[in-house]
Amino acid sequence: MNPILENVRVLDLGRFVAGPCCAAILGDLGAEVIRIERREGGEDRWLGPVGDQGEGGMFLQNNRNKLSVTLDWRLPEGAEILKKLVATADVVVVNLPGSALREMDMTYEDLKEIKPDIVMTWISAFGNGGPYSDRVGFDAVGQVMSGAVSRSGWPDQPVRAIVPYVDSARR
């Protein structure tokens, strides 16, 4: 049986949960996925270490079925390598704020100049164009900003819910 996404190449520029999880599912469906991390490794790599090397469980789960490369895309050589990878890709997965994409020259418009038929998946905690659109967001931030933490914990010490229900709200 041929996987549905066989011969599809995905570049994963995601961080923490949303982007890496999306790219992992594409890998589960047969795509060749290349995770691109900064040279020191992604921030999500070391959270909740479970192995001898110190990688976290979430990192291991969200990066199954992937190849990986480290790259400093702020250096001219790194930016050139990233552009060459984009030229070979079918899909780019990102969950960075718009300001980060503009700084990297990796907006959808930039990607289309490199490869006109590129598909870009992009998720942002606060969307595009609002007052918080250039901020990074996580479930805990959503719980605090919405007031949901006031429903748990103690009156003088609110506590976020362990279950990431703000992340699940779009389903």
PyMOL CGO cylinders between C-alpha atoms (Angstrom):
from pymol import cmd
from pymol.cgo import CYLINDER

trace = [
    CYLINDER, 0.00, 0.00, 0.00, 1.37, 3.43, -0.95, 0.3, 1, 1, 1, 1, 1, 1,
    CYLINDER, 1.37, 3.43, -0.95, 1.13, 6.17, 1.69, 0.3, 1, 1, 1, 1, 1, 1,
    CYLINDER, 1.13, 6.17, 1.69, -1.08, 9.01, 0.51, 0.3, 1, 1, 1, 1, 1, 1,
    CYLINDER, -1.08, 9.01, 0.51, 1.68, 11.65, 0.78, 0.3, 1, 1, 1, 1, 1, 1,
    CYLINDER, 1.68, 11.65, 0.78, 4.48, 9.59, -0.73, 0.3, 1, 1, 1, 1, 1, 1,
    CYLINDER, 4.48, 9.59, -0.73, 6.80, 11.85, -2.80, 0.3, 1, 1, 1, 1, 1, 1,
    CYLINDER, 6.80, 11.85, -2.80, 5.71, 14.97, -0.88, 0.3, 1, 1, 1, 1, 1, 1,
    CYLINDER, 5.71, 14.97, -0.88, 8.48, 16.91, 0.89, 0.3, 1, 1, 1, 1, 1, 1,
    CYLINDER, 8.48, 16.91, 0.89, 7.61, 18.99, 3.94, 0.3, 1, 1, 1, 1, 1, 1,
    CYLINDER, 7.61, 18.99, 3.94, 9.86, 21.53, 5.68, 0.3, 1, 1, 1, 1, 1, 1,
    CYLINDER, 9.86, 21.53, 5.68, 8.98, 21.82, 9.36, 0.3, 1, 1, 1, 1, 1, 1,
    CYLINDER, 8.98, 21.82, 9.36, 9.89, 25.24, 10.77, 0.3, 1, 1, 1, 1, 1, 1,
    CYLINDER, 9.89, 25.24, 10.77, 7.52, 24.73, 13.68, 0.3, 1, 1, 1, 1, 1, 1,
    CYLINDER, 7.52, 24.73, 13.68, 8.18, 25.05, 17.39, 0.3, 1, 1, 1, 1, 1, 1,
    CYLINDER, 8.18, 25.05, 17.39, 6.75, 23.35, 20.46, 0.3, 1, 1, 1, 1, 1, 1,
    CYLINDER, 6.75, 23.35, 20.46, 3.38, 21.76, 19.62, 0.3, 1, 1, 1, 1, 1, 1,
    CYLINDER, 3.38, 21.76, 19.62, 1.24, 23.09, 16.76, 0.3, 1, 1, 1, 1, 1, 1,
    CYLINDER, 1.24, 23.09, 16.76, 3.76, 23.11, 13.89, 0.3, 1, 1, 1, 1, 1, 1,
    CYLINDER, 3.76, 23.11, 13.89, 5.73, 19.99, 14.83, 0.3, 1, 1, 1, 1, 1, 1,
    CYLINDER, 5.73, 19.99, 14.83, 2.54, 18.01, 15.50, 0.3, 1, 1, 1, 1, 1, 1,
    CYLINDER, 2.54, 18.01, 15.50, 1.10, 19.01, 12.12, 0.3, 1, 1, 1, 1, 1, 1,
    CYLINDER, 1.10, 19.01, 12.12, 4.31, 17.99, 10.35, 0.3, 1, 1, 1, 1, 1, 1,
    CYLINDER, 4.31, 17.99, 10.35, 4.42, 14.68, 12.26, 0.3, 1, 1, 1, 1, 1, 1,
    CYLINDER, 4.42, 14.68, 12.26, 0.94, 13.82, 11.00, 0.3, 1, 1, 1, 1, 1, 1,
    CYLINDER, 0.94, 13.82, 11.00, 2.07, 14.60, 7.45, 0.3, 1, 1, 1, 1, 1, 1,
    CYLINDER, 2.07, 14.60, 7.45, 5.01, 12.25, 8.06, 0.3, 1, 1, 1, 1, 1, 1,
    CYLINDER, 5.01, 12.25, 8.06, 2.60, 9.59, 9.35, 0.3, 1, 1, 1, 1, 1, 1,
    CYLINDER, 2.60, 9.59, 9.35, 0.81, 9.88, 6.00, 0.3, 1, 1, 1, 1, 1, 1,
    CYLINDER, 0.81, 9.88, 6.00, 4.04, 9.21, 4.10, 0.3, 1, 1, 1, 1, 1, 1,
    CYLINDER, 4.04, 9.21, 4.10, 5.54, 12.65, 3.48, 0.3, 1, 1, 1, 1, 1, 1,
    CYLINDER, 5.54, 12.65, 3.48, 9.28, 13.17, 3.77, 0.3, 1, 1, 1, 1, 1, 1,
    CYLINDER, 9.28, 13.17, 3.77, 9.52, 15.71, 6.59, 0.3, 1, 1, 1, 1, 1, 1,
    CYLINDER, 9.52, 15.71, 6.59, 12.63, 17.74, 7.34, 0.3, 1, 1, 1, 1, 1, 1,
    CYLINDER, 12.63, 17.74, 7.34, 12.64, 19.53, 10.68, 0.3, 1, 1, 1, 1, 1, 1,
    CYLINDER, 12.64, 19.53, 10.68, 14.76, 22.68, 10.63, 0.3, 1, 1, 1, 1, 1, 1,
    CYLINDER, 14.76, 22.68, 10.63, 16.07, 23.75, 14.03, 0.3, 1, 1, 1, 1, 1, 1,
    CYLINDER, 16.07, 23.75, 14.03, 18.39, 26.47, 15.14, 0.3, 1, 1, 1, 1, 1, 1,
    CYLINDER, 18.39, 26.47, 15.14, 21.99, 25.34, 15.67, 0.3, 1, 1, 1, 1, 1, 1,
    CYLINDER, 21.99, 25.34, 15.67, 21.59, 24.87, 19.43, 0.3, 1, 1, 1, 1, 1, 1,
    CYLINDER, 21.59, 24.87, 19.43, 18.48, 22.75, 18.93, 0.3, 1, 1, 1, 1, 1, 1,
    CYLINDER, 18.48, 22.75, 18.93, 14.92, 23.94, 19.28, 0.3, 1, 1, 1, 1, 1, 1,
    CYLINDER, 14.92, 23.94, 19.28, 13.56, 25.30, 22.55, 0.3, 1, 1, 1, 1, 1, 1,
    CYLINDER, 13.56, 25.30, 22.55, 11.10, 22.42, 22.69, 0.3, 1, 1, 1, 1, 1, 1,
    CYLINDER, 11.10, 22.42, 22.69, 13.80, 19.73, 22.50, 0.3, 1, 1, 1, 1, 1, 1,
    CYLINDER, 13.80, 19.73, 22.50, 14.69, 19.68, 26.20, 0.3, 1, 1, 1, 1, 1, 1,
    CYLINDER, 14.69, 19.68, 26.20, 11.29, 20.08, 27.92, 0.3, 1, 1, 1, 1, 1, 1,
    CYLINDER, 11.29, 20.08, 27.92, 10.44, 17.18, 30.22, 0.3, 1, 1, 1, 1, 1, 1,
    CYLINDER, 10.44, 17.18, 30.22, 13.52, 15.06, 29.52, 0.3, 1, 1, 1, 1, 1, 1,
    CYLINDER, 13.52, 15.06, 29.52, 12.88, 11.33, 29.30, 0.3, 1, 1, 1, 1, 1, 1,
    CYLINDER, 12.88, 11.33, 29.30, 15.93, 9.90, 27.56, 0.3, 1, 1, 1, 1, 1, 1,
    CYLINDER, 15.93, 9.90, 27.56, 19.65, 9.54, 28.06, 0.3, 1, 1, 1, 1, 1, 1,
    CYLINDER, 19.65, 9.54, 28.06, 20.37, 12.47, 25.73, 0.3, 1, 1, 1, 1, 1, 1,
    CYLINDER, 20.37, 12.47, 25.73, 17.87, 14.73, 27.53, 0.3, 1, 1, 1, 1, 1, 1,
    CYLINDER, 17.87, 14.73, 27.53, 15.22, 15.04, 24.82, 0.3, 1, 1, 1, 1, 1, 1,
    CYLINDER, 15.22, 15.04, 24.82, 11.69, 15.54, 26.10, 0.3, 1, 1, 1, 1, 1, 1,
    CYLINDER, 11.69, 15.54, 26.10, 8.75, 13.24, 25.52, 0.3, 1, 1, 1, 1, 1, 1,
    CYLINDER, 8.75, 13.24, 25.52, 6.73, 15.83, 23.60, 0.3, 1, 1, 1, 1, 1, 1,
    CYLINDER, 6.73, 15.83, 23.60, 9.71, 16.52, 21.34, 0.3, 1, 1, 1, 1, 1, 1,
    CYLINDER, 9.71, 16.52, 21.34, 10.16, 12.81, 20.61, 0.3, 1, 1, 1, 1, 1, 1,
    CYLINDER, 10.16, 12.81, 20.61, 6.47, 12.32, 19.91, 0.3, 1, 1, 1, 1, 1, 1,
    CYLINDER, 6.47, 12.32, 19.91, 6.13, 15.38, 17.67, 0.3, 1, 1, 1, 1, 1, 1,
    CYLINDER, 6.13, 15.38, 17.67, 9.28, 14.64, 15.68, 0.3, 1, 1, 1, 1, 1, 1,
    CYLINDER, 9.28, 14.64, 15.68, 8.75, 11.02, 14.76, 0.3, 1, 1, 1, 1, 1, 1,
    CYLINDER, 8.75, 11.02, 14.76, 9.17, 10.16, 11.07, 0.3, 1, 1, 1, 1, 1, 1,
    CYLINDER, 9.17, 10.16, 11.07, 11.36, 13.21, 10.44, 0.3, 1, 1, 1, 1, 1, 1,
    CYLINDER, 11.36, 13.21, 10.44, 14.79, 14.01, 9.15, 0.3, 1, 1, 1, 1, 1, 1,
    CYLINDER, 14.79, 14.01, 9.15, 16.41, 16.99, 10.80, 0.3, 1, 1, 1, 1, 1, 1,
    CYLINDER, 16.41, 16.99, 10.80, 18.95, 19.69, 10.16, 0.3, 1, 1, 1, 1, 1, 1,
    CYLINDER, 18.95, 19.69, 10.16, 20.23, 22.56, 12.26, 0.3, 1, 1, 1, 1, 1, 1,
    CYLINDER, 20.23, 22.56, 12.26, 20.62, 25.89, 10.57, 0.3, 1, 1, 1, 1, 1, 1,
    CYLINDER, 20.62, 25.89, 10.57, 21.22, 29.52, 11.47, 0.3, 1, 1, 1, 1, 1, 1,
    CYLINDER, 21.22, 29.52, 11.47, 19.01, 31.23, 8.91, 0.3, 1, 1, 1, 1, 1, 1,
    CYLINDER, 19.01, 31.23, 8.91, 20.06, 34.67, 10.18, 0.3, 1, 1, 1, 1, 1, 1,
    CYLINDER, 20.06, 34.67, 10.18, 23.48, 34.16, 8.60, 0.3, 1, 1, 1, 1, 1, 1,
    CYLINDER, 23.48, 34.16, 8.60, 23.62, 34.74, 4.83, 0.3, 1, 1, 1, 1, 1, 1,
    CYLINDER, 23.62, 34.74, 4.83, 24.84, 31.16, 4.25, 0.3, 1, 1, 1, 1, 1, 1,
    CYLINDER, 24.84, 31.16, 4.25, 22.01, 29.75, 6.37, 0.3, 1, 1, 1, 1, 1, 1,
    CYLINDER, 22.01, 29.75, 6.37, 19.39, 31.87, 4.61, 0.3, 1, 1, 1, 1, 1, 1,
    CYLINDER, 19.39, 31.87, 4.61, 20.68, 30.60, 1.25, 0.3, 1, 1, 1, 1, 1, 1,
    CYLINDER, 20.68, 30.60, 1.25, 20.49, 26.97, 2.39, 0.3, 1, 1, 1, 1, 1, 1,
    CYLINDER, 20.49, 26.97, 2.39, 16.95, 27.51, 3.67, 0.3, 1, 1, 1, 1, 1, 1,
    CYLINDER, 16.95, 27.51, 3.67, 15.91, 28.98, 0.31, 0.3, 1, 1, 1, 1, 1, 1,
    CYLINDER, 15.91, 28.98, 0.31, 17.44, 25.98, -1.49, 0.3, 1, 1, 1, 1, 1, 1,
    CYLINDER, 17.44, 25.98, -1.49, 15.45, 23.65, 0.76, 0.3, 1, 1, 1, 1, 1, 1,
    CYLINDER, 15.45, 23.65, 0.76, 12.26, 25.60, 0.07, 0.3, 1, 1, 1, 1, 1, 1,
    CYLINDER, 12.26, 25.60, 0.07, 12.90, 25.21, -3.67, 0.3, 1, 1, 1, 1, 1, 1,
    CYLINDER, 12.90, 25.21, -3.67, 12.81, 21.41, -3.21, 0.3, 1, 1, 1, 1, 1, 1,
    CYLINDER, 12.81, 21.41, -3.21, 9.77, 21.34, -0.92, 0.3, 1, 1, 1, 1, 1, 1,
    CYLINDER, 9.77, 21.34, -0.92, 6.07, 20.96, -1.56, 0.3, 1, 1, 1, 1, 1, 1,
    CYLINDER, 6.07, 20.96, -1.56, 4.87, 22.17, 1.86, 0.3, 1, 1, 1, 1, 1, 1,
    CYLINDER, 4.87, 22.17, 1.86, 6.28, 24.47, 4.54, 0.3, 1, 1, 1, 1, 1, 1,
    CYLINDER, 6.28, 24.47, 4.54, 4.85, 24.19, 8.06, 0.3, 1, 1, 1, 1, 1, 1,
    CYLINDER, 4.85, 24.19, 8.06, 5.33, 27.15, 10.42, 0.3, 1, 1, 1, 1, 1, 1,
    CYLINDER, 5.33, 27.15, 10.42, 3.85, 28.38, 13.67, 0.3, 1, 1, 1, 1, 1, 1,
    CYLINDER, 3.85, 28.38, 13.67, 5.94, 31.49, 14.17, 0.3, 1, 1, 1, 1, 1, 1,
    CYLINDER, 5.94, 31.49, 14.17, 4.58, 35.02, 14.57, 0.3, 1, 1, 1, 1, 1, 1,
    CYLINDER, 4.58, 35.02, 14.57, 4.29, 37.06, 11.39, 0.3, 1, 1, 1, 1, 1, 1,
    CYLINDER, 4.29, 37.06, 11.39, 7.12, 39.33, 12.50, 0.3, 1, 1, 1, 1, 1, 1,
    CYLINDER, 7.12, 39.33, 12.50, 9.49, 36.35, 12.68, 0.3, 1, 1, 1, 1, 1, 1,
    CYLINDER, 9.49, 36.35, 12.68, 8.45, 35.23, 9.19, 0.3, 1, 1, 1, 1, 1, 1,
    CYLINDER, 8.45, 35.23, 9.19, 9.04, 38.73, 7.82, 0.3, 1, 1, 1, 1, 1, 1,
    CYLINDER, 9.04, 38.73, 7.82, 12.46, 38.89, 9.51, 0.3, 1, 1, 1, 1, 1, 1,
    CYLINDER, 12.46, 38.89, 9.51, 13.39, 35.53, 7.94, 0.3, 1, 1, 1, 1, 1, 1,
    CYLINDER, 13.39, 35.53, 7.94, 11.94, 36.48, 4.52, 0.3, 1, 1, 1, 1, 1, 1,
    CYLINDER, 11.94, 36.48, 4.52, 9.71, 33.42, 4.86, 0.3, 1, 1, 1, 1, 1, 1,
    CYLINDER, 9.71, 33.42, 4.86, 6.22, 34.87, 4.42, 0.3, 1, 1, 1, 1, 1, 1,
    CYLINDER, 6.22, 34.87, 4.42, 3.96, 33.08, 1.95, 0.3, 1, 1, 1, 1, 1, 1,
    CYLINDER, 3.96, 33.08, 1.95, 4.75, 35.76, -0.64, 0.3, 1, 1, 1, 1, 1, 1,
    CYLINDER, 4.75, 35.76, -0.64, 8.49, 35.18, -0.12, 0.3, 1, 1, 1, 1, 1, 1,
    CYLINDER, 8.49, 35.18, -0.12, 8.06, 31.42, -0.46, 0.3, 1, 1, 1, 1, 1, 1,
    CYLINDER, 8.06, 31.42, -0.46, 6.04, 31.79, -3.69, 0.3, 1, 1, 1, 1, 1, 1,
    CYLINDER, 6.04, 31.79, -3.69, 8.93, 33.77, -5.21, 0.3, 1, 1, 1, 1, 1, 1,
    CYLINDER, 8.93, 33.77, -5.21, 11.18, 30.77, -4.55, 0.3, 1, 1, 1, 1, 1, 1,
    CYLINDER, 11.18, 30.77, -4.55, 8.64, 28.12, -5.57, 0.3, 1, 1, 1, 1, 1, 1,
    CYLINDER, 8.64, 28.12, -5.57, 5.33, 29.33, -7.05, 0.3, 1, 1, 1, 1, 1, 1,
    CYLINDER, 5.33, 29.33, -7.05, 3.34, 26.17, -6.21, 0.3, 1, 1, 1, 1, 1, 1,
    CYLINDER, 3.34, 26.17, -6.21, 4.46, 25.94, -2.57, 0.3, 1, 1, 1, 1, 1, 1,
    CYLINDER, 4.46, 25.94, -2.57, 1.85, 25.17, 0.08, 0.3, 1, 1, 1, 1, 1, 1,
    CYLINDER, 1.85, 25.17, 0.08, 2.29, 26.91, 3.43, 0.3, 1, 1, 1, 1, 1, 1,
    CYLINDER, 2.29, 26.91, 3.43, 0.51, 25.96, 6.62, 0.3, 1, 1, 1, 1, 1, 1,
    CYLINDER, 0.51, 25.96, 6.62, 0.68, 28.67, 9.25, 0.3, 1, 1, 1, 1, 1, 1,
    CYLINDER, 0.68, 28.67, 9.25, -0.89, 28.94, 12.66, 0.3, 1, 1, 1, 1, 1, 1,
    CYLINDER, -0.89, 28.94, 12.66, -0.52, 31.81, 15.07, 0.3, 1, 1, 1, 1, 1, 1,
    CYLINDER, -0.52, 31.81, 15.07, -1.88, 32.12, 18.59, 0.3, 1, 1, 1, 1, 1, 1,
    CYLINDER, -1.88, 32.12, 18.59, -3.25, 35.60, 17.93, 0.3, 1, 1, 1, 1, 1, 1,
    CYLINDER, -3.25, 35.60, 17.93, -3.87, 35.61, 14.19, 0.3, 1, 1, 1, 1, 1, 1,
    CYLINDER, -3.87, 35.61, 14.19, -2.66, 38.13, 11.64, 0.3, 1, 1, 1, 1, 1, 1,
    CYLINDER, -2.66, 38.13, 11.64, -3.05, 41.87, 12.07, 0.3, 1, 1, 1, 1, 1, 1,
    CYLINDER, -3.05, 41.87, 12.07, -4.39, 42.27, 15.59, 0.3, 1, 1, 1, 1, 1, 1,
    CYLINDER, -4.39, 42.27, 15.59, -2.63, 44.03, 18.47, 0.3, 1, 1, 1, 1, 1, 1,
    CYLINDER, -2.63, 44.03, 18.47, -1.02, 40.77, 19.64, 0.3, 1, 1, 1, 1, 1, 1,
    CYLINDER, -1.02, 40.77, 19.64, -0.32, 39.25, 16.21, 0.3, 1, 1, 1, 1, 1, 1,
    CYLINDER, -0.32, 39.25, 16.21, 3.45, 39.39, 16.65, 0.3, 1, 1, 1, 1, 1, 1,
    CYLINDER, 3.45, 39.39, 16.65, 3.40, 37.64, 20.01, 0.3, 1, 1, 1, 1, 1, 1,
    CYLINDER, 3.40, 37.64, 20.01, 4.03, 33.99, 20.72, 0.3, 1, 1, 1, 1, 1, 1,
    CYLINDER, 4.03, 33.99, 20.72, 1.18, 32.23, 22.50, 0.3, 1, 1, 1, 1, 1, 1,
    CYLINDER, 1.18, 32.23, 22.50, 0.62, 28.98, 24.30, 0.3, 1, 1, 1, 1, 1, 1,
    CYLINDER, 0.62, 28.98, 24.30, -2.34, 27.31, 25.94, 0.3, 1, 1, 1, 1, 1, 1,
    CYLINDER, -2.34, 27.31, 25.94, -1.41, 28.73, 29.35, 0.3, 1, 1, 1, 1, 1, 1,
    CYLINDER, -1.41, 28.73, 29.35, -1.39, 32.26, 27.89, 0.3, 1, 1, 1, 1, 1, 1,
    CYLINDER, -1.39, 32.26, 27.89, -4.86, 31.68, 26.44, 0.3, 1, 1, 1, 1, 1, 1,
    CYLINDER, -4.86, 31.68, 26.44, -6.14, 30.41, 29.79, 0.3, 1, 1, 1, 1, 1, 1,
    CYLINDER, -6.14, 30.41, 29.79, -4.81, 33.48, 31.62, 0.3, 1, 1, 1, 1, 1, 1,
    CYLINDER, -4.81, 33.48, 31.62, -5.98, 36.03, 29.03, 0.3, 1, 1, 1, 1, 1, 1,
    CYLINDER, -5.98, 36.03, 29.03, -9.47, 34.51, 28.88, 0.3, 1, 1, 1, 1, 1, 1,
    CYLINDER, -9.47, 34.51, 28.88, -9.84, 34.42, 32.65, 0.3, 1, 1, 1, 1, 1, 1,
    CYLINDER, -9.84, 34.42, 32.65, -10.15, 30.64, 32.67, 0.3, 1, 1, 1, 1, 1, 1,
    CYLINDER, -10.15, 30.64, 32.67, -7.53, 30.29, 35.39, 0.3, 1, 1, 1, 1, 1, 1,
    CYLINDER, -7.53, 30.29, 35.39, -9.90, 32.03, 37.79, 0.3, 1, 1, 1, 1, 1, 1,
    CYLINDER, -9.90, 32.03, 37.79, -12.02, 28.86, 37.64, 0.3, 1, 1, 1, 1, 1, 1,
    CYLINDER, -12.02, 28.86, 37.64, -9.30, 26.71, 39.19, 0.3, 1, 1, 1, 1, 1, 1,
    CYLINDER, -9.30, 26.71, 39.19, -6.85, 26.97, 42.04, 0.3, 1, 1, 1, 1, 1, 1,
    CYLINDER, -6.85, 26.97, 42.04, -7.60, 29.23, 45.00, 0.3, 1, 1, 1, 1, 1, 1,
    CYLINDER, -7.60, 29.23, 45.00, -9.09, 32.73, 45.17, 0.3, 1, 1, 1, 1, 1, 1,
    CYLINDER, -9.09, 32.73, 45.17, -5.69, 34.32, 45.80, 0.3, 1, 1, 1, 1, 1, 1,
    CYLINDER, -5.69, 34.32, 45.80, -3.72, 31.81, 43.69, 0.3, 1, 1, 1, 1, 1, 1,
    CYLINDER, -3.72, 31.81, 43.69, -5.30, 30.86, 40.33, 0.3, 1, 1, 1, 1, 1, 1,
    CYLINDER, -5.30, 30.86, 40.33, -3.82, 27.82, 38.60, 0.3, 1, 1, 1, 1, 1, 1,
    CYLINDER, -3.82, 27.82, 38.60, -4.01, 26.89, 34.95, 0.3, 1, 1, 1, 1, 1, 1,
    CYLINDER, -4.01, 26.89, 34.95, -5.74, 23.68, 34.01, 0.3, 1, 1, 1, 1, 1, 1,
    CYLINDER, -5.74, 23.68, 34.01, -3.41, 20.77, 33.27, 0.3, 1, 1, 1, 1, 1, 1,
    CYLINDER, -3.41, 20.77, 33.27, -5.49, 19.79, 30.24, 0.3, 1, 1, 1, 1, 1, 1,
    CYLINDER, -5.49, 19.79, 30.24, -4.67, 22.19, 27.37, 0.3, 1, 1, 1, 1, 1, 1,
    CYLINDER, -4.67, 22.19, 27.37, -8.28, 22.98, 26.54, 0.3, 1, 1, 1, 1, 1, 1,
    CYLINDER, -8.28, 22.98, 26.54, -7.59, 26.35, 24.89, 0.3, 1, 1, 1, 1, 1, 1,
    CYLINDER, -7.59, 26.35, 24.89, -5.46, 24.49, 22.31, 0.3, 1, 1, 1, 1, 1, 1,
    CYLINDER, -5.46, 24.49, 22.31, -8.43, 22.17, 21.72, 0.3, 1, 1, 1, 1, 1, 1,
    CYLINDER, -8.43, 22.17, 21.72, -11.02, 24.92, 21.25, 0.3, 1, 1, 1, 1, 1, 1,
    CYLINDER, -11.02, 24.92, 21.25, -10.85, 24.94, 17.42, 0.3, 1, 1, 1, 1, 1, 1,
    CYLINDER, -10.85, 24.94, 17.42, -11.68, 21.26, 16.97, 0.3, 1, 1, 1, 1, 1, 1,
]
cmd.load_cgo(trace, "trace")
